[in-house]
Amino acid sequence: MAIVIPCFNQGHFAAEAVDSALAQTWPETRIILIDDASTDGVSPGLCRELASDQVRVVCLEENQGRASIRNRCLEQAGDAEFLLMLDCDDALTPDYVTQLVTALQAQPRAGFAYGTWHYFGTRNGQPAAGTWPREEWSRDRMYLEEFVSGSGMLFRTQALRDVGGWKPEHNPCGAEDRDIALTILEAGWDLVRVHDAAMRYRQHDSSSLAVKTRSKRRMVECLILKNHRAGIRGNCGVRAFVKRRLFTGLIEALHHRRRDDLRDFAPLLRLCPITTASLVLEYYASAVLRRFRRPSSTRREQHSGPAAERSPASQETAGSASH
């Protein structure tokens, strides 16, 4: 059993993550802390200070990115049967590993297990609260919703090696853990959700989720569509995926004629041009129909007696409510 803690420019959080890994009740747990060539001037040193007989620290000279560093972690895990990924700004409760390993041991065809995030920290000046995920995972929704995230996922290393690990093409945009979860499931493995297994997920203004740009989010969805088209087609359907995950952004880009935003959707047009074109045409056809209907509705109100005496503001409210 190995717990791997990747770090990039967040060494000031690493001690808390390492302490939570050392406090696990599961015996014979190896801890590997890897600094991915941090550039803040302090993280590599802070990581080295945490080295001990139980904690191996690896400081890379060149940055590899989130997906590649996870593959490096898999190499470092050696012959460990299970591998737990813990982001260095998060922390585990003492029984977390025991609960997840026990669940995987009871289900030999499960490729990974995950628990429940309990938010802590501060973001945008507000204290974090709540838990995630709130809904149960299902194969019907696994392409339409994000049901797992990398920190706190316990993998069976055999499942990771069967699918070739994480895809480096996710390095620029993230979401490599969403991709690996889908890949493992498509390879025939199952998953286990252990509701009572709690880990602490820190929210802060420099977290990977907080700083992810709109362009990177679109890149993620196009990569998911490219790499999992067969699974999408066989479950929710390509049309439903595009409409749920990409369509709103595409319409906004078209409406505002932002060239940079439109470039983000070039892969979408290559992957499913007919589906995308039909959705856009349907949207604008519906908009044209709504525009033609609006004047006739207004005329009816003007000639309906008492309604004509209402104020312009009330007429506008009534009109908008009727459409």
Secondary structure as UniProt FT lines:
FT   STRAND          2..7
FT   HELIX           11..22
FT   STRAND          30..35
FT   HELIX           43..48
FT   TURN            49..50
FT   STRAND          55..59
FT   HELIX           66..76
FT   TURN            77..79
FT   STRAND          82..85
FT   TURN            88..89
FT   STRAND          91..92
FT   TURN            94..95
FT   HELIX           96..106
FT   TURN            108..109
FT   STRAND          110..123
FT   TURN            124..125
FT   STRAND          126..127
FT   STRAND          131..132
FT   TURN            139..144
FT   TURN            151..152
FT   STRAND          154..156
FT   HELIX           157..162
FT   TURN            163..164
FT   HELIX           168..170
FT   TURN            171..173
FT   HELIX           176..186
FT   TURN            187..188
FT   STRAND          190..203
FT   TURN            205..206
FT   TURN            208..211
FT   HELIX           214..227
FT   HELIX           229..234
FT   TURN            235..236
FT   HELIX           238..245
FT   HELIX           247..256
FT   HELIX           259..264
FT   HELIX           266..271
FT   HELIX           273..302
FT   HELIX           305..309
FT   HELIX           312..322
//
